């Protein structure tokens, strides 16, 4: 029987496979559909629609064309839950800065989808970060209440990736070279708030 780590990893692989199928369609100039992208990778239509309900959402994310490292690669070298949570946060932020234009375009398409009244995909924007944060918390999951897990992962999600970039570059008007330490400080403060009494 597979454990929670393997199930999370499998979801990541499935989602990436669907996106890869969509990118193949894009490269061929073929209209993207959820079912066709899934079919390319041997994934059932029913499974694919659990990740992406709308082809527009799939096309938007596929167009970003950014390869996200696996949880194992991101957290390599991190030995504690706190270190793993921080590694995920900073990796996602670095990835966003390195691909700023693509992420801004992706966010614009995502916001357009919401503004037009269309339902967002089941595989919501930012799903990777949430899944990885949950995976990092697994070793201490029996020591913390589910409500704390939700608050912690939600708070971290709000300062991860493009959300942090928009807040610091656009709203606070900070220089790109100065923002990474601020993101780290915010993440550490959140982690300490919710895990202060937890021993690993």
Backbone bond lengths (Angstrom), bond angles and torsions (degrees), N, CA, C in turn:
res aa  C-N    CA-C-N  psi(-1)  N-CA   C-N-CA  omega(-1)  CA-C   N-CA-C  phi
1 X - - - 1.465 - - 1.531 109.51 -
2 X 1.323 116.99 130.48 1.451 120.13 -176.75 1.515 111.05 -75.34
3 X 1.326 115.65 146.26 1.454 121.13 178.80 1.509 110.80 -88.83
4 X 1.353 116.50 178.27 1.463 120.32 -178.53 1.521 113.60 -61.81
5 X 1.337 117.40 -33.57 1.464 120.17 179.63 1.522 110.27 -64.08
6 X 1.329 116.41 -45.27 1.459 120.42 -178.66 1.523 111.16 -67.25
7 X 1.334 117.26 -37.95 1.470 119.68 178.67 1.525 110.76 -64.35
8 X 1.327 116.39 -41.31 1.460 120.16 178.03 1.522 110.62 -64.80
9 X 1.325 116.09 -42.23 1.465 120.49 178.97 1.524 110.87 -63.90
10 X 1.332 116.54 -38.53 1.458 120.63 179.46 1.523 111.06 -65.60
11 X 1.327 116.75 -40.84 1.469 120.41 177.24 1.524 110.31 -61.41
12 X 1.324 115.61 -41.24 1.469 120.29 178.47 1.524 110.30 -62.09
13 X 1.328 116.87 -44.57 1.469 120.57 -179.33 1.521 111.29 -64.70
14 X 1.330 116.23 -40.93 1.462 120.25 -179.91 1.521 110.72 -63.87
15 X 1.319 115.96 -46.10 1.465 120.98 -179.68 1.527 111.00 -61.81
16 X 1.325 116.61 -43.81 1.458 120.73 179.86 1.526 111.06 -65.77
17 X 1.329 116.87 -35.37 1.462 120.29 178.96 1.527 110.84 -65.48
18 X 1.328 116.71 -41.89 1.469 120.41 177.69 1.524 110.06 -62.30
19 X 1.328 116.45 -43.40 1.465 120.47 178.04 1.526 111.39 -63.05
20 X 1.322 116.34 -38.83 1.465 119.95 178.27 1.524 110.50 -63.31
21 X 1.334 116.21 -40.95 1.460 120.23 176.47 1.516 111.43 -61.53
22 X 1.330 116.48 -40.07 1.463 120.86 178.71 1.527 111.11 -66.32
23 X 1.329 116.82 -37.80 1.466 120.12 179.28 1.527 111.04 -67.18
24 X 1.320 116.92 -33.38 1.462 120.26 175.47 1.524 110.13 -63.25
25 X 1.334 115.87 -42.52 1.464 120.04 177.98 1.523 110.46 -63.35
26 X 1.338 116.46 -41.19 1.464 120.74 178.47 1.525 111.08 -60.38
27 X 1.322 116.19 -45.33 1.464 120.80 -176.95 1.522 111.96 -65.49
28 X 1.337 116.20 -25.44 1.464 121.34 179.16 1.525 112.26 -89.81
29 X 1.339 115.70 -6.08 1.457 119.35 -177.52 1.511 112.81 75.27
30 X 1.325 116.44 20.87 1.461 122.42 -179.09 1.523 110.22 -95.14
31 X 1.326 116.08 142.08 1.462 120.46 178.85 1.529 110.14 -59.58
32 X 1.314 115.85 136.80 1.461 120.62 -178.29 1.518 110.75 -86.74
33 X 1.320 115.45 127.13 1.460 121.69 169.27 1.520 107.27 -126.83
34 X 1.308 115.72 152.07 1.461 119.77 -179.12 1.522 110.39 -62.66
35 X 1.328 115.81 -44.22 1.465 119.71 -176.17 1.524 111.88 -66.24
36 X 1.332 117.77 -39.15 1.466 120.20 -178.68 1.525 111.24 -71.18
37 X 1.327 116.85 -39.35 1.467 119.86 177.53 1.521 110.40 -61.94
38 X 1.328 116.16 -41.09 1.464 120.85 179.40 1.523 111.17 -68.07
39 X 1.319 115.83 -42.10 1.466 121.20 -178.92 1.525 110.96 -58.69
40 X 1.309 116.67 -37.42 1.465 121.13 179.66 1.526 112.06 -58.12
41 X 1.318 116.00 -28.83 1.460 120.88 -175.33 1.526 112.62 -111.25
42 X 1.318 116.16 14.44 1.457 119.56 176.77 1.511 114.23 70.13
43 X 1.328 116.51 27.54 1.464 121.66 -179.81 1.521 108.96 -106.08
44 X 1.306 116.73 137.52 1.459 120.03 -177.33 1.526 111.19 -67.70
45 X 1.316 115.17 153.42 1.467 121.50 179.08 1.524 110.56 -60.66
46 X 1.329 115.85 -42.09 1.471 120.27 -178.57 1.523 111.18 -61.93
47 X 1.326 115.61 -42.57 1.467 119.44 178.37 1.519 110.81 -64.64
48 X 1.320 117.25 -44.25 1.465 121.59 -177.86 1.521 111.94 -60.01
49 X 1.333 116.06 -38.44 1.468 119.42 -177.85 1.522 112.55 -73.05
50 X 1.317 117.50 -11.53 1.465 119.18 172.51 1.529 110.59 -75.63
51 X 1.324 116.25 -20.99 1.462 121.39 -179.92 1.528 112.14 -98.83
52 X 1.313 116.43 -38.31 1.470 121.33 -178.81 1.527 109.46 -138.78
53 X 1.319 116.39 111.98 1.462 119.67 178.78 1.519 111.90 -80.39
54 X 1.326 116.16 -33.31 1.458 121.31 -173.93 1.528 111.33 -117.12
55 X 1.343 117.48 135.88 1.464 119.72 177.30 1.524 112.48 -61.68
56 X 1.337 117.67 -29.31 1.469 120.31 179.79 1.521 110.96 -63.77
57 X 1.324 116.26 -40.10 1.462 120.11 179.06 1.522 110.63 -67.52
58 X 1.324 116.46 -40.19 1.463 121.06 178.09 1.522 110.27 -64.84
59 X 1.327 116.88 -43.97 1.460 121.06 -179.48 1.522 111.38 -63.51
60 X 1.335 116.14 -39.24 1.468 120.15 -179.63 1.517 111.12 -62.57
61 X 1.327 116.34 -46.42 1.461 119.28 -178.22 1.522 111.52 -72.82
62 X 1.327 116.91 -36.70 1.464 119.85 178.65 1.524 110.41 -64.83
63 X 1.320 116.34 -35.46 1.456 120.94 -179.79 1.509 113.28 -67.53
64 X 1.319 116.60 -21.13 1.456 120.57 177.81 1.529 110.90 -65.46
65 X 1.320 115.61 -34.73 1.471 122.23 172.85 1.520 113.56 53.53
66 X 1.315 116.48 41.39 1.463 121.31 176.71 1.520 108.99 -110.79
67 X 1.299 116.06 124.41 1.461 119.75 179.08 1.525 109.26 -84.76
68 X 1.325 115.12 123.08 1.462 120.81 -179.53 1.522 109.03 -96.74
69 X 1.311 116.48 130.41 1.464 120.77 179.38 1.520 110.83 -64.57
70 X 1.310 116.14 159.46 1.460 120.85 178.96 1.525 110.32 -73.32
71 X 1.315 115.34 161.46 1.468 120.72 177.26 1.525 110.33 -55.88
72 X 1.325 116.11 -42.40 1.466 120.69 -177.77 1.528 111.50 -61.81
73 X 1.336 116.10 -41.53 1.465 119.60 -179.99 1.529 111.44 -69.78
74 X 1.329 115.86 -39.92 1.466 120.33 -178.26 1.525 111.25 -64.47
75 X 1.317 116.24 -39.85 1.472 120.28 -174.90 1.527 113.47 -96.54
76 X 1.323 116.75 7.02 1.467 119.63 179.11 1.530 109.98 -59.25
77 X 1.305 116.41 129.57 1.458 120.60 -179.34 1.511 113.77 93.11
78 X 1.332 116.89 -16.06 1.468 120.61 176.87 1.523 108.09 -85.99
79 X 1.313 117.42 126.32 1.467 120.58 -174.34 1.517 113.88 -103.87
80 X 1.321 117.94 -19.54 1.465 120.60 -179.18 1.521 110.24 -115.23
81 X 1.321 115.83 163.60 1.465 120.54 177.70 1.524 110.04 -59.92
82 X 1.312 116.47 -43.59 1.466 120.56 179.75 1.529 111.24 -58.93
83 X 1.320 116.29 -44.55 1.465 120.38 180.00 1.526 111.20 -64.63
84 X 1.318 116.56 -37.60 1.464 120.19 179.69 1.524 111.37 -68.00
85 X 1.322 117.17 -42.46 1.463 120.79 178.02 1.528 110.62 -61.50
86 X 1.322 116.36 -43.44 1.463 120.41 179.51 1.524 111.10 -66.86
87 X 1.328 117.03 -38.92 1.470 120.83 179.23 1.522 110.92 -61.70
88 X 1.330 116.86 -41.66 1.467 121.20 178.64 1.525 109.98 -63.38
89 X 1.321 115.95 -47.39 1.460 120.89 -178.72 1.526 111.82 -58.42
90 X 1.322 116.55 -48.57 1.462 120.21 -176.97 1.522 112.17 -72.22
91 X 1.336 117.33 -33.46 1.463 119.53 177.00 1.527 110.05 -62.26
92 X 1.331 116.19 -47.33 1.460 120.43 -178.55 1.531 111.19 -63.99
93 X 1.328 116.46 -36.30 1.464 119.60 178.60 1.524 110.59 -69.04
94 X 1.320 116.94 -45.05 1.465 120.61 178.26 1.526 110.83 -60.14
95 X 1.325 116.18 -42.14 1.466 121.17 -179.92 1.526 110.37 -61.05
96 X 1.323 116.24 -40.66 1.463 120.71 179.99 1.525 111.21 -65.59
97 X 1.321 117.29 -45.19 1.467 120.30 179.45 1.526 111.55 -63.75
98 X 1.322 116.39 -38.36 1.464 120.59 -178.81 1.527 111.90 -69.45
99 X 1.323 116.75 -23.57 1.467 121.76 -178.50 1.530 109.94 -126.09
100 X 1.331 115.44 44.55 1.466 121.11 -170.78 1.527 113.08 -57.06
101 X 1.312 117.44 -47.69 1.464 119.95 -177.01 1.526 111.13 -61.45
102 X 1.322 116.04 -46.59 1.461 119.78 -179.96 1.515 112.42 -61.75
103 X 1.328 117.03 -41.64 1.460 120.32 179.64 1.526 111.35 -67.60
104 X 1.325 117.37 -37.39 1.464 119.72 177.76 1.529 110.62 -65.37
105 X 1.320 116.69 -40.48 1.462 120.10 177.93 1.524 110.64 -65.57
106 X 1.322 116.19 -40.46 1.461 120.59 178.29 1.522 110.65 -62.97
107 X 1.333 116.99 -43.45 1.460 120.71 179.03 1.522 110.68 -63.25
108 X 1.329 116.68 -40.82 1.467 120.17 179.46 1.523 111.04 -61.19
109 X 1.333 116.57 -43.59 1.472 119.75 179.00 1.519 110.63 -65.79
110 X 1.318 116.11 -38.96 1.461 120.20 179.36 1.524 110.95 -64.42
111 X 1.325 117.19 -42.50 1.464 121.07 179.06 1.524 111.13 -67.96
112 X 1.329 116.64 -35.59 1.466 120.05 176.31 1.520 110.91 -61.78
113 X 1.341 115.80 -39.15 1.462 120.40 178.76 1.520 110.23 -61.37
114 X 1.321 117.00 -44.12 1.464 121.27 178.38 1.525 111.03 -66.09
115 X 1.337 116.57 -43.65 1.462 120.96 -176.64 1.523 112.08 -64.59
116 X 1.341 116.19 -30.14 1.464 120.08 -179.64 1.519 112.44 -80.34
117 X 1.327 116.41 -2.86 1.459 120.11 178.13 1.507 113.98 87.20
118 X 1.331 117.26 5.13 1.458 120.13 178.32 1.514 110.31 -77.25
119 X 1.317 115.43 146.03 1.462 120.46 179.62 1.515 109.72 -72.96
120 X 1.331 118.36 131.80 1.463 119.87 177.13 1.513 110.97 -64.33
121 X 1.317 115.49 160.38 1.461 119.15 -178.85 1.507 111.23 -65.92
122 X 1.334 115.58 155.24 1.464 120.16 177.15 1.515 109.83 -63.06
123 X 1.344 115.73 -35.09 1.459 120.09 174.08 1.514 108.00 -81.78
124 X 1.311 116.62 78.63 1.459 123.33 -168.91 1.524 111.83 -57.26
125 X 1.328 115.09 157.66 1.452 120.43 175.58 1.524 108.61 -62.75
126 X 1.324 115.39 133.01 1.459 119.03 -179.19 1.516 114.57 87.70
127 X 1.335 116.26 9.28 1.469 119.34 -177.03 1.526 112.11 -62.85
128 X 1.333 116.90 -34.18 1.467 119.65 -178.09 1.524 111.22 -59.86
129 X 1.313 115.74 -46.61 1.466 118.94 -175.89 1.522 110.87 -63.58
130 X 1.329 116.52 -42.52 1.465 120.57 179.69 1.520 110.21 -61.48
131 X 1.327 116.55 -46.61 1.465 120.52 -179.76 1.528 111.37 -61.35
132 X 1.324 116.33 -41.54 1.469 119.40 -179.45 1.524 111.84 -68.83
133 X 1.317 117.02 -38.98 1.468 119.54 177.14 1.528 110.59 -62.09
134 X 1.323 115.96 -41.94 1.468 119.64 177.73 1.524 110.63 -62.82
135 X 1.322 116.27 -40.78 1.459 119.99 179.77 1.528 110.91 -63.65
136 X 1.317 116.96 -39.68 1.466 120.76 179.21 1.523 111.89 -64.82
137 X 1.322 116.55 -29.15 1.464 121.08 -177.40 1.526 113.72 -83.81
138 X 1.311 117.25 -9.80 1.468 120.70 -175.92 1.532 114.09 -53.18
139 X 1.330 120.41 -41.94 1.475 119.74 -177.94 1.527 114.37 -61.12
140 X 1.330 117.67 -22.59 1.473 119.83 -179.47 1.527 111.34 -118.37
141 X 1.313 115.83 16.30 1.467 120.20 -174.42 1.522 112.43 -59.96
142 X 1.323 117.21 -31.42 1.468 119.93 -179.48 1.528 112.30 -78.74
143 X 1.328 117.13 -4.56 1.464 120.80 -178.53 1.528 113.07 -103.88
144 X 1.323 116.82 -8.31 1.461 119.57 -177.48 1.519 110.92 -128.47
145 X 1.316 115.29 144.28 1.454 121.68 -179.37 1.530 110.20 -70.74
146 X 1.329 116.01 150.66 1.466 120.56 -178.87 1.528 111.97 -60.67
147 X 1.336 116.82 -31.26 1.469 119.61 178.91 1.528 110.95 -67.07
148 X 1.332 116.43 -33.96 1.462 120.73 177.64 1.523 110.04 -69.74
149 X 1.321 115.97 -40.14 1.465 120.42 177.20 1.523 110.11 -58.78
150 X 1.324 116.54 -45.42 1.467 120.36 -179.18 1.525 111.48 -63.86
151 X 1.327 116.24 -44.42 1.466 119.69 179.82 1.525 111.33 -64.34
152 X 1.323 116.31 -43.09 1.464 120.88 -178.80 1.520 111.40 -64.58
153 X 1.321 116.92 -50.05 1.467 119.91 -178.29 1.529 111.43 -66.72
154 X 1.328 117.05 -34.89 1.470 120.14 178.40 1.523 110.94 -67.88
155 X 1.332 116.06 -42.75 1.465 119.87 179.28 1.526 111.18 -64.31
156 X 1.326 116.70 -41.96 1.463 120.01 178.04 1.526 111.15 -65.99
157 X 1.333 116.43 -39.14 1.464 120.29 -180.00 1.524 111.54 -59.64
158 X 1.336 116.04 -33.81 1.464 120.78 -177.97 1.523 113.04 -69.90
159 X 1.337 117.71 -17.78 1.473 120.59 179.70 1.528 110.67 -120.36
160 X 1.308 115.99 27.58 1.462 121.33 -179.19 1.526 110.11 -112.32
161 X 1.318 116.79 140.09 1.454 120.79 172.27 1.514 114.40 64.27
162 X 1.333 114.97 -134.05 1.460 119.87 -172.32 1.517 112.93 -67.67
163 X 1.341 117.45 -27.46 1.465 119.45 177.19 1.526 110.56 -60.54
164 X 1.318 116.14 -45.49 1.466 120.27 177.79 1.522 111.09 -66.40
165 X 1.321 116.52 -40.10 1.460 120.19 -178.89 1.524 111.47 -62.93
166 X 1.325 117.32 -46.09 1.465 121.36 -179.81 1.526 110.25 -61.79
167 X 1.330 116.26 -44.73 1.455 120.01 -178.35 1.517 113.15 -62.88
168 X 1.321 116.40 -41.74 1.464 120.39 -174.78 1.529 113.47 -85.38
169 X 1.333 117.13 -40.21 1.465 119.60 -178.65 1.521 112.40 -83.40
170 X 1.326 117.31 -45.21 1.461 120.55 -173.96 1.527 112.59 -86.86
171 X 1.330 116.63 -46.95 1.464 120.12 -176.01 1.531 111.23 -80.75
172 X 1.328 116.41 -51.81 1.470 120.01 -178.84 1.530 112.92 -82.40
173 X 1.341 116.39 -12.23 1.473 122.20 177.48 1.530 112.62 57.54
174 X 1.332 115.76 40.93 1.460 120.19 178.82 1.522 110.71 -87.61
175 X 1.304 116.06 158.99 1.456 121.22 176.35 1.522 109.26 -75.93
176 X 1.311 115.51 142.00 1.463 120.67 -176.93 1.529 112.42 -57.45
177 X 1.309 116.96 -32.10 1.464 120.61 -176.78 1.526 113.28 -72.64
178 X 1.326 117.37 -11.67 1.471 120.51 -174.76 1.524 114.58 -106.09
179 X 1.324 117.29 -6.14 1.471 118.35 -165.90 1.530 115.36 -87.94
180 X 1.315 118.13 -24.65 1.471 119.05 -175.72 1.528 112.98 -59.40
181 X 1.338 119.39 -45.66 1.468 118.70 178.12 1.528 112.93 -60.97
182 X 1.324 116.73 -31.50 1.464 120.00 179.05 1.521 110.32 -67.87
183 X 1.324 116.10 -42.52 1.466 120.32 177.26 1.524 109.79 -60.64
184 X 1.321 116.41 -43.12 1.468 120.42 179.44 1.524 110.97 -61.83
185 X 1.328 116.98 -42.42 1.464 120.83 179.47 1.525 111.45 -63.55
186 X 1.323 117.17 -41.95 1.463 120.49 178.88 1.525 110.86 -64.06
187 X 1.333 115.81 -44.28 1.462 119.94 179.92 1.523 111.04 -63.35
188 X 1.316 116.68 -43.61 1.469 120.47 179.48 1.525 111.33 -62.76
189 X 1.329 116.79 -39.42 1.469 120.53 179.24 1.524 111.13 -63.75
190 X 1.322 116.56 -42.13 1.466 120.87 179.07 1.523 110.45 -66.06
191 X 1.323 116.45 -46.46 1.465 120.78 -179.62 1.525 110.49 -60.69
192 X 1.320 116.71 -44.96 1.467 120.40 -179.88 1.526 111.74 -64.42
193 X 1.314 117.08 -36.78 1.465 120.83 -179.55 1.523 111.31 -60.57
194 X 1.326 116.65 -44.32 1.459 120.07 -173.95 1.526 114.05 -92.59
195 X 1.317 117.46 -20.20 1.468 119.61 -177.33 1.522 112.60 -115.37
196 X 1.312 116.94 15.64 1.461 120.93 -173.56 1.524 113.31 -57.37
197 X 1.325 117.96 -36.35 1.470 120.74 -176.55 1.530 113.18 -101.08
198 X 1.327 116.53 9.27 1.463 120.46 -176.32 1.521 110.42 -94.49
199 X 1.322 115.63 127.99 1.462 120.75 174.31 1.517 108.71 -104.37
200 X 1.325 116.14 142.69 1.473 120.16 -177.42 1.513 111.05 -102.07
